[in-house]
Amino acid sequence: MTDILDTKRRSEMMARIPGCDTAPELAVRWVAHRMGQRFRLHRRDLPGRSDLVFPKHRLVVFVHGCFWHSHEGCRKPSTPKSRAVFWIEQLAANVDRDVRQEAALKALGWRVRVIWQCETKDEAAVERRLAAMTKCERTAAD
């Protein structure tokens, strides 16, 4: 299936997709703020584009879009019908980049967690996840 939009129009539409301050990210930030958690946003001195950084807990939280980061088991990440090969390569590259960034952060001594877009619909669940993530005790798995 071919794209129904010309290249210029498609590029304009894609450029309007935000990289930060998305609705799922804002939802997680709102819950963390309500819980009284202290966090920083998008620290440039760390690998990747971390959404929330909890320095006290040496914790980095990414709020991933289900489509853009290929959330397994979720209904949102389907391959578009037009330019399927391009999208398969693009989304695979996103997943590879996520793995590299997580490894780099762990090598620096940071704990890395992901909250998926589909999980942000339930505020109580987000609060429980953040509470579990920000406990001071570290496990051997970290």
DOFI-514053 format. One line per 4 residues: their letters; for each residue x, y, z of N, C-alpha, C, O, CB. Coordinates in nm, 3 decimals. Each point is the difference from the previous one (the first is absolute). Glycine has a CB too. Layout:
% DOFI-514053
A> X/Y/Z/X/Y/Z/X/Y/Z/X/Y/Z/X/Y/Z  ... .
***
This chain:
% DOFI-514053
MTDI> 0.086/-0.117/0.000/-0.086/0.117/0.000/0.090/0.124/0.000/0.096/0.007/0.077/-0.284/-0.131/0.046  0.157/0.217/-0.207/0.080/0.123/-0.008/-0.056/0.104/0.095/-0.117/-0.004/0.038/0.177/-0.046/-0.277  0.025/0.142/0.275/-0.039/0.107/0.091/-0.094/0.095/-0.074/0.025/0.036/-0.115/0.194/-0.055/0.243  -0.327/0.061/-0.063/-0.096/0.089/-0.064/0.044/0.147/0.006/-0.061/0.086/-0.064/-0.119/-0.249/0.123 .
LDTK> 0.285/0.191/0.018/0.050/0.136/0.012/0.134/0.013/-0.071/0.076/-0.096/-0.010/-0.196/0.124/0.230  0.147/0.092/-0.271/0.131/0.020/-0.061/0.105/0.009/0.110/-0.032/0.015/0.118/-0.072/0.104/-0.315  0.230/-0.128/0.158/0.111/-0.007/0.096/0.004/0.123/0.090/0.024/-0.012/0.120/0.103/-0.125/-0.284  -0.149/0.254/0.108/0.007/0.123/0.080/-0.108/0.001/0.109/0.028/0.032/0.115/0.064/0.091/-0.316 .
RRSE> -0.214/-0.157/0.163/-0.111/0.001/0.095/0.022/-0.106/0.110/-0.025/0.027/0.118/-0.131/0.052/-0.301  0.203/-0.198/0.143/0.026/-0.106/0.098/0.109/0.045/0.096/-0.010/-0.024/0.121/-0.059/-0.153/-0.287  0.173/0.242/0.115/0.109/0.049/0.084/-0.051/0.103/0.100/0.040/-0.001/0.116/0.123/-0.042/-0.302  -0.251/0.133/0.142/-0.057/0.101/0.090/-0.081/-0.067/0.111/0.007/0.041/0.116/-0.016/0.124/-0.306 .
MMAR> -0.068/-0.268/0.155/-0.080/-0.070/0.100/0.089/-0.071/0.102/-0.026/0.005/0.120/-0.158/-0.035/-0.289  0.288/-0.036/0.121/0.089/-0.074/0.089/0.078/0.095/0.091/0.030/-0.034/0.114/-0.011/-0.147/-0.286  0.015/0.299/0.122/0.074/0.098/0.080/-0.082/0.051/0.118/0.056/0.046/0.099/0.070/0.020/-0.304  -0.258/-0.073/0.195/-0.086/0.047/0.108/-0.015/-0.101/0.114/-0.059/0.032/0.103/-0.062/0.102/-0.272 .
IPGC> 0.174/-0.255/0.151/-0.008/-0.099/0.106/0.106/0.037/0.104/0.119/0.002/-0.032/-0.202/-0.186/-0.127  0.041/0.212/0.283/0.095/0.047/0.100/0.094/-0.110/0.048/-0.037/-0.118/0.004/-0.131/0.286/0.066  0.289/-0.129/-0.034/0.097/-0.094/0.055/-0.002/0.000/0.152/0.045/-0.096/0.063/0.095/0.129/-0.265  -0.191/0.073/0.260/-0.009/0.007/0.145/-0.126/0.078/0.037/-0.064/0.063/-0.085/0.317/-0.075/0.111 .
DTAP> -0.287/0.007/0.100/-0.122/0.063/0.051/-0.126/-0.057/-0.066/-0.096/0.072/-0.028/0.227/0.136/0.072  -0.128/-0.338/-0.069/-0.116/-0.067/-0.057/-0.104/-0.023/0.110/0.032/0.011/0.118/0.112/-0.123/-0.296  -0.266/0.081/0.140/-0.106/-0.023/0.099/0.036/-0.113/0.097/-0.021/0.016/0.120/-0.147/0.064/-0.288  0.221/-0.195/0.121/0.038/-0.104/0.097/0.110/0.046/0.096/-0.005/-0.029/0.119/-0.059/-0.142/-0.289 .
ELAV> 0.162/0.245/0.117/0.107/0.050/0.086/-0.054/0.098/0.103/0.037/-0.006/0.117/0.126/-0.024/-0.305  -0.250/0.119/0.146/-0.060/0.096/0.093/-0.082/-0.071/0.108/-0.001/0.042/0.115/-0.005/0.129/-0.299  -0.061/-0.279/0.146/-0.080/-0.076/0.098/0.091/-0.061/0.107/-0.034/0.004/0.119/-0.137/-0.054/-0.297  0.284/-0.005/0.137/0.094/-0.059/0.096/0.060/0.109/0.088/0.013/-0.018/0.121/0.038/-0.170/-0.281 .
RWVA> -0.014/0.300/0.099/0.057/0.111/0.078/-0.100/0.052/0.102/0.038/0.032/0.112/0.106/0.029/-0.308  -0.269/-0.052/0.157/-0.104/0.050/0.090/-0.013/-0.092/0.121/-0.011/0.048/0.114/-0.112/0.056/-0.308  0.123/-0.235/0.170/-0.012/-0.096/0.111/0.123/0.010/0.089/-0.013/0.002/0.123/-0.127/-0.156/-0.266  0.261/0.160/0.085/0.122/0.008/0.080/0.000/0.128/0.083/0.041/-0.002/0.117/0.084/-0.131/-0.292 .
HRMG> -0.169/0.242/0.117/-0.005/0.127/0.074/-0.099/-0.008/0.114/0.027/0.046/0.111/0.034/0.078/-0.320  -0.177/-0.183/0.181/-0.103/-0.015/0.104/0.050/-0.086/0.116/-0.039/0.021/0.114/-0.138/0.004/-0.290  0.264/-0.123/0.144/0.056/-0.087/0.103/0.109/0.070/0.080/0.047/-0.054/0.101/-0.101/-0.143/-0.245  0.095/0.315/0.101/0.105/0.072/0.069/0.140/-0.041/-0.042/0.097/0.033/0.067/-0.252/-0.010/0.122 .
QRFR> 0.165/-0.095/-0.298/0.130/-0.044/-0.050/0.075/0.116/-0.064/-0.059/0.085/-0.067/-0.033/-0.317/0.030  0.222/0.235/0.059/0.086/0.101/-0.061/0.065/-0.061/-0.123/0.064/-0.105/0.009/-0.021/0.219/0.216  -0.058/-0.049/-0.338/0.056/-0.054/-0.123/0.046/0.113/-0.091/-0.040/0.115/0.016/-0.107/-0.317/0.003  0.229/0.166/-0.114/0.048/0.093/-0.102/-0.047/-0.051/-0.135/-0.029/-0.119/-0.016/0.232/0.185/0.154 .
LHRR> -0.210/0.023/-0.235/-0.048/-0.036/-0.132/0.114/0.004/-0.102/0.080/0.093/-0.001/-0.307/-0.004/0.059  0.231/-0.190/-0.144/0.084/0.000/-0.120/0.144/0.044/0.026/0.051/0.089/-0.068/-0.255/-0.043/-0.061  0.269/-0.106/0.226/0.138/0.037/0.031/0.091/-0.028/-0.118/0.010/-0.114/-0.047/-0.050/0.068/0.289  0.105/0.149/-0.288/0.086/-0.013/-0.119/0.134/-0.065/0.030/0.069/-0.043/-0.092/-0.181/0.243/0.001 .
DLPG> 0.150/-0.207/0.218/0.129/-0.059/0.035/-0.007/-0.153/0.011/0.100/-0.064/0.030/-0.042/0.275/0.089  -0.175/-0.268/-0.142/-0.016/-0.145/0.004/-0.028/-0.053/-0.140/-0.057/0.071/-0.082/-0.030/-0.058/0.318  0.128/-0.137/-0.264/-0.029/-0.058/-0.131/-0.150/-0.010/-0.025/-0.077/-0.025/0.093/0.291/-0.104/-0.080  -0.255/0.149/-0.134/-0.141/-0.010/-0.037/-0.076/0.126/0.034/0.057/0.097/0.050/-0.045/-0.341/-0.014 .
RSDL> -0.138/0.242/-0.062/-0.086/0.114/0.032/-0.095/-0.044/0.111/-0.119/-0.024/-0.024/0.135/0.119/-0.213  0.037/-0.105/0.355/-0.080/-0.048/0.113/-0.115/0.096/0.027/0.017/0.121/-0.005/0.185/-0.233/0.104  -0.319/0.057/-0.071/-0.117/0.083/0.025/0.001/0.053/0.143/-0.021/0.120/0.021/-0.108/-0.251/-0.189  0.153/0.045/0.265/0.007/0.042/0.139/0.125/-0.060/0.062/0.033/-0.117/-0.023/-0.285/0.134/0.040 .
VFPK> 0.322/0.062/0.062/0.118/-0.047/0.072/-0.021/0.029/0.147/-0.027/0.114/0.039/0.180/-0.076/-0.240  -0.141/-0.142/0.283/-0.013/0.011/0.145/0.141/-0.014/0.058/0.041/-0.111/0.033/-0.281/0.017/-0.032  0.314/0.205/0.012/0.141/-0.008/0.043/0.018/-0.068/0.135/0.095/-0.076/0.018/-0.054/0.282/-0.147  -0.129/-0.181/0.224/0.010/-0.058/0.134/0.001/-0.152/-0.006/0.066/-0.065/0.081/-0.181/0.266/0.013 .
HRLV> 0.042/-0.257/-0.188/-0.015/-0.145/-0.012/0.086/-0.059/-0.111/-0.006/-0.121/-0.025/-0.224/0.146/0.111  0.311/0.059/-0.153/0.081/-0.044/-0.114/-0.088/-0.076/-0.099/0.035/-0.109/-0.046/0.172/0.096/0.191  -0.322/0.072/-0.176/-0.102/-0.063/-0.083/-0.032/0.087/-0.120/-0.020/0.121/0.012/-0.075/-0.235/0.189  0.090/0.051/-0.318/-0.041/0.066/-0.123/-0.127/-0.069/-0.048/-0.004/-0.123/-0.010/0.244/0.188/-0.052 .
VFVH> -0.344/0.013/0.032/-0.126/-0.055/-0.048/-0.027/0.053/-0.140/-0.001/0.121/-0.023/-0.089/-0.139/0.260  0.068/-0.074/-0.329/-0.039/0.035/-0.135/-0.149/-0.026/-0.013/-0.050/-0.103/0.046/0.280/0.048/-0.139  -0.302/0.148/0.032/-0.141/-0.020/-0.031/-0.005/-0.023/-0.151/0.009/0.094/-0.079/-0.096/0.053/0.276  0.073/-0.275/-0.235/0.006/-0.038/-0.141/-0.138/-0.007/-0.062/-0.094/-0.052/0.059/0.303/-0.074/-0.012 .
GCFW> -0.218/0.178/-0.168/-0.120/-0.016/-0.081/-0.005/-0.143/-0.051/0.101/-0.052/-0.049/-0.099/0.296/-0.017  -0.116/-0.309/0.075/-0.012/-0.140/-0.038/0.034/-0.022/-0.147/0.066/-0.098/-0.034/-0.240/0.070/0.209  0.131/0.118/-0.264/0.030/-0.015/-0.142/0.148/0.023/-0.027/0.065/-0.083/-0.063/-0.296/0.157/0.008  0.285/0.038/0.101/0.136/0.040/-0.035/0.106/-0.090/0.057/0.110/-0.008/-0.054/-0.191/0.237/0.043 .
HSHE> 0.052/-0.299/0.121/0.100/-0.086/0.064/-0.041/-0.147/-0.003/0.058/-0.082/0.072/0.005/0.274/0.074  -0.162/-0.226/-0.228/-0.041/-0.139/-0.026/-0.030/-0.078/0.127/0.067/-0.099/0.030/0.070/0.105/-0.236  -0.236/0.039/0.280/-0.041/-0.067/0.124/-0.060/-0.136/-0.032/-0.105/-0.010/-0.064/0.063/0.233/0.175  0.110/-0.328/-0.066/-0.048/-0.135/-0.024/-0.125/-0.027/0.083/-0.008/0.039/0.116/0.243/-0.116/-0.167 .
GCRK> -0.331/0.009/-0.010/-0.122/-0.037/0.070/-0.103/0.112/0.006/-0.104/-0.015/0.064/0.240/-0.140/0.067  -0.108/0.266/-0.197/-0.093/0.114/-0.001/-0.062/0.011/-0.138/0.063/-0.038/-0.100/0.072/0.161/0.278  -0.257/-0.073/-0.186/-0.067/0.009/-0.130/0.044/0.121/-0.082/-0.022/0.003/-0.121/-0.171/-0.119/0.225  0.255/0.215/-0.042/0.036/0.122/-0.071/0.113/-0.015/-0.103/-0.007/0.062/-0.106/-0.066/0.056/0.308 .
PSTP> 0.176/-0.198/-0.175/0.112/-0.003/-0.094/-0.023/-0.090/-0.121/0.056/-0.109/-0.007/0.091/0.156/0.198  -0.229/-0.004/-0.284/-0.019/-0.075/-0.124/0.083/0.066/-0.109/0.023/0.121/0.002/-0.257/-0.194/0.067  0.277/-0.007/-0.165/0.080/0.053/-0.110/-0.092/0.070/-0.099/-0.098/-0.058/-0.045/0.270/-0.125/0.075  -0.141/0.308/-0.064/-0.083/0.070/-0.100/0.001/-0.074/-0.133/0.098/-0.066/-0.035/-0.048/0.285/0.148 .
KSRA> -0.159/-0.208/-0.186/-0.011/-0.070/-0.127/0.083/0.066/-0.110/0.051/-0.069/-0.088/-0.280/-0.003/0.155  0.242/0.203/-0.062/0.082/0.067/-0.102/0.145/0.004/0.049/0.026/0.026/0.118/-0.223/0.114/-0.197  0.288/-0.165/-0.010/0.144/0.002/0.028/0.037/-0.093/0.116/0.074/0.038/0.091/-0.065/0.197/-0.177  -0.061/-0.355/0.082/0.017/-0.096/0.111/0.148/-0.028/0.027/0.040/-0.007/0.117/-0.260/-0.096/-0.176 .
VFWI> 0.301/0.086/-0.044/0.142/-0.031/0.020/0.067/0.115/0.075/0.077/-0.023/0.093/-0.073/-0.117/-0.304  -0.032/0.263/0.171/0.056/0.117/0.067/-0.035/-0.002/0.148/0.086/0.019/0.085/-0.101/0.113/-0.297  -0.113/-0.155/0.243/-0.046/0.004/0.139/0.058/-0.114/0.083/0.032/0.020/0.117/-0.241/0.090/-0.195  0.221/-0.227/0.019/0.059/-0.112/0.073/0.144/0.034/0.038/0.041/-0.024/0.113/-0.189/-0.141/-0.236 .
EQLA> 0.224/0.220/0.028/0.138/0.039/0.028/0.007/0.113/0.103/0.083/-0.004/0.091/-0.020/-0.066/-0.324  -0.149/0.169/0.220/-0.001/0.115/0.090/-0.031/-0.042/0.143/0.069/0.040/0.094/-0.140/0.106/-0.285  -0.033/-0.226/0.208/-0.040/-0.041/0.134/0.102/-0.095/0.062/0.024/0.004/0.121/-0.263/0.024/-0.187  0.301/-0.113/-0.016/0.106/-0.088/0.050/0.119/0.083/0.046/0.063/-0.032/0.101/-0.139/-0.153/-0.256 .
ANVD> 0.108/0.290/0.081/0.110/0.089/0.039/-0.031/0.069/0.133/0.089/0.018/0.083/-0.032/0.019/-0.325  -0.183/0.001/0.263/-0.039/0.061/0.128/0.022/-0.097/0.115/0.052/0.038/0.105/-0.222/0.104/-0.225  0.132/-0.267/0.102/0.016/-0.100/0.105/0.149/-0.024/0.027/0.041/-0.010/0.115/-0.260/-0.099/-0.182  0.299/0.100/-0.040/0.145/-0.017/0.018/0.061/0.117/0.076/0.084/-0.020/0.088/-0.076/-0.112/-0.301 .
RDVR> -0.050/0.253/0.180/0.051/0.119/0.069/-0.040/-0.004/0.148/0.081/0.034/0.086/-0.096/0.099/-0.301  -0.107/-0.176/0.244/-0.044/-0.011/0.140/0.089/-0.095/0.078/0.037/0.028/0.114/-0.273/0.020/-0.186  0.271/-0.160/0.011/0.085/-0.100/0.067/0.138/0.059/0.027/0.055/-0.016/0.109/-0.180/-0.172/-0.223  0.182/0.257/0.014/0.133/0.062/0.018/-0.003/0.107/0.109/0.091/0.006/0.083/-0.040/-0.050/-0.325 .
QEAA> -0.154/0.127/0.243/-0.009/0.106/0.100/-0.016/-0.058/0.140/0.060/0.049/0.095/-0.160/0.103/-0.266  0.020/-0.255/0.184/-0.018/-0.064/0.131/0.131/-0.058/0.050/0.034/0.013/0.117/-0.272/-0.064/-0.174  0.313/-0.014/-0.033/0.129/-0.058/0.039/0.098/0.109/0.044/0.073/-0.017/0.097/-0.111/-0.174/-0.258  0.040/0.302/0.089/0.090/0.111/0.034/-0.036/0.059/0.136/0.088/0.031/0.079/-0.057/0.019/-0.323 .
LKAL> -0.160/-0.035/0.271/-0.043/0.053/0.129/0.034/-0.095/0.114/0.045/0.043/0.107/-0.230/0.080/-0.222  0.164/-0.252/0.093/0.033/-0.099/0.103/0.150/-0.002/0.027/0.043/-0.018/0.114/-0.241/-0.120/-0.183  0.277/0.156/-0.036/0.145/0.003/0.017/0.044/0.118/0.086/0.104/-0.005/0.066/-0.079/-0.106/-0.289  -0.105/0.217/0.223/0.028/0.117/0.083/-0.059/-0.012/0.141/0.013/0.092/0.081/-0.008/0.045/-0.289 .
GWRV> -0.070/-0.249/0.236/-0.053/-0.023/0.134/-0.145/0.044/0.019/-0.045/0.012/0.114/0.274/0.014/-0.035  -0.302/-0.002/-0.186/-0.139/0.041/0.009/-0.091/-0.121/-0.016/0.030/-0.093/-0.075/0.029/0.321/-0.015  -0.171/-0.225/0.161/-0.107/-0.097/-0.022/-0.089/0.056/-0.109/-0.027/0.120/-0.001/0.035/-0.207/0.242  -0.054/0.002/-0.331/-0.081/0.045/-0.113/-0.134/-0.074/0.002/-0.004/-0.122/0.011/0.212/0.173/-0.148 .
RVIW> -0.315/0.024/0.126/-0.135/-0.058/-0.006/-0.076/0.065/-0.114/0.029/0.113/-0.040/-0.029/-0.159/0.289  -0.098/-0.027/-0.301/-0.084/0.048/-0.109/-0.145/-0.006/0.044/-0.045/-0.100/0.055/0.212/0.023/-0.230  -0.240/0.185/0.150/-0.145/0.001/0.016/-0.055/0.019/-0.141/0.035/0.095/-0.070/-0.030/0.000/0.311  -0.092/-0.187/-0.281/-0.055/0.003/-0.135/-0.122/0.091/-0.008/-0.073/0.019/0.098/0.159/-0.252/-0.136 .
QCET> -0.107/0.288/-0.078/-0.112/0.091/-0.027/-0.132/-0.062/0.043/-0.083/0.068/0.060/0.210/0.031/-0.252  -0.148/-0.226/0.161/-0.128/-0.064/0.033/-0.019/-0.015/0.151/-0.113/-0.014/0.047/0.124/-0.108/-0.265  0.097/0.126/0.295/-0.008/-0.013/0.145/-0.035/0.132/0.068/-0.038/0.001/0.117/0.203/-0.186/-0.130  -0.153/0.296/-0.058/-0.022/0.130/0.062/-0.148/0.036/0.013/-0.034/0.103/0.058/0.251/-0.032/-0.151 .
KDEA> -0.304/-0.153/0.040/-0.144/0.027/0.008/-0.052/-0.018/0.143/-0.098/0.063/0.039/0.073/-0.135/-0.278  0.089/-0.015/0.315/-0.042/-0.032/0.136/0.094/0.070/0.099/0.111/-0.048/0.027/-0.206/-0.177/-0.102  0.049/0.338/0.130/0.084/0.079/0.091/0.043/-0.079/0.124/0.113/0.013/0.045/-0.230/0.192/-0.126  0.027/-0.285/0.134/0.033/-0.077/0.120/0.112/-0.100/-0.029/0.088/-0.021/0.083/-0.326/0.047/-0.001 .
AVER> 0.233/-0.088/-0.200/0.105/-0.094/-0.038/0.134/0.072/-0.019/0.104/-0.052/0.040/-0.276/-0.095/-0.150  0.169/0.265/0.051/0.123/0.079/-0.018/0.057/0.036/0.137/0.121/-0.007/0.022/-0.205/0.099/-0.242  -0.003/-0.053/0.312/0.046/0.035/0.134/0.064/-0.120/0.070/0.104/0.013/0.064/-0.284/0.160/-0.050  0.118/-0.290/-0.027/0.058/-0.121/0.060/0.135/-0.032/-0.061/0.094/-0.036/0.072/-0.324/-0.051/-0.028 .
RLAA> 0.241/0.099/-0.176/0.128/-0.028/-0.067/0.107/0.097/0.045/0.112/-0.040/0.032/-0.235/-0.050/-0.231  0.090/0.220/0.203/0.099/0.100/0.043/0.041/-0.023/0.145/0.117/0.015/0.034/-0.214/0.150/-0.198  0.002/-0.200/0.249/0.032/-0.025/0.141/0.097/-0.118/0.011/0.095/0.004/0.078/-0.320/0.086/-0.007  0.201/-0.195/-0.149/0.088/-0.116/0.003/0.139/0.035/-0.056/0.101/-0.046/0.052/-0.302/-0.105/-0.076 .
MTKC> 0.204/0.233/-0.080/0.127/0.038/-0.063/0.086/0.087/0.090/0.123/-0.011/-0.002/-0.235/-0.004/-0.218  0.048/0.101/0.298/0.076/0.098/0.078/0.031/-0.045/0.141/0.049/0.079/0.081/-0.155/0.095/-0.217  0.077/-0.298/0.167/0.043/-0.053/0.131/0.151/0.003/0.004/0.065/-0.029/-0.100/-0.271/-0.120/0.121  0.261/0.184/0.091/0.144/0.016/0.012/0.078/-0.130/-0.011/0.116/0.000/-0.039/-0.162/0.195/0.180 .
ERTA> -0.019/-0.305/-0.108/0.074/-0.125/-0.003/0.021/-0.047/-0.143/-0.090/0.007/-0.083/-0.004/-0.066/0.306  0.213/0.013/-0.249/0.033/-0.052/-0.132/0.005/-0.151/0.006/0.040/-0.059/0.100/0.089/0.267/-0.156  -0.171/-0.269/-0.053/0.003/-0.147/-0.005/0.120/-0.044/-0.083/0.063/0.081/-0.067/-0.315/-0.094/0.092  0.281/-0.114/-0.019/0.112/-0.054/-0.076/-0.025/0.009/-0.150/0.094/0.002/-0.079/-0.042/-0.157/0.268 .
AD> -0.180/0.161/-0.229/-0.035/0.008/-0.143/0.037/0.135/-0.059/0.015/0.011/-0.122/-0.203/-0.172/0.161  0.203/0.264/0.043/0.034/0.131/-0.052/0.146/0.002/-0.027/0.053/0.102/-0.046/-0.239/0.009/0.170 .
***
